Amino acid sequence: MAEKRWQALIELSALEPDDATPVEFNGRLFGVYDTIDGYFVSDARCTHAGANLCDGYFDGKHIECPLHQGLFDARTGTAIAAPVTRNLRMIECRVNGDVLEIYL
């Protein structure tokens, strides 16, 4: 297994302000959330049925799955409303200059 390291994901200017932005990186789809508490990154697929969460409603804290309206906290990945029961896998991220980096 490769050693984890910080990797550039996306320039901040390319993000949807105060919204969820889908980003494909190395064959994986991530959701980048511009929340009221800063930037957070998760796998973009719902843990219930695999829908792209970035197509769902985002209120600055929560992301709602567009398929069955399951709800997650976009800052922690916690599943908070049915039908989702499994948390999102969150990816450690940081801002470095004008780039959002992830630790993979």
C-alpha positions, 0 to 999 in steps of 0.5 A, a space after each residue: 500500500 502506498 504511503 499517504 501524502 497531501 495531494 492537490 484536489 482542486 483550486 478554491 476558485 473552481 468550487 461552487 461557493 457555499 455548495 457541494 462540488 463533485 470532484 473526480 480524482 484518480 478514478 474516485 468521485 469526491 464531494 467537496 462541501 463549502 460549509 459554514 465551518 469551512 471545507 470538508 471532503 467525503 466520498 461523493 456516493 451515498 452509502 445507501 444506494 450510491 447516488 451522487 450526493 453533490 446532486 442533492 440539496 445542501 444547506 451549509 451543514 447537511 447534504 441530502 441524497 437526491 435519490 431517497 432523501 437520506 441526510 448526512 452531516 457534511 462536516 462529520 459524515 454522520 448519517 442523520 436521517 433514514 434511509 441512510 444508516 452508514 456514515 460517509 467516509 470523510 477525507 482529511 483536507 486542508 487549504 494550501 494557498 489557493 488549493 484544497 488538498 486531501 490526505 490520501 
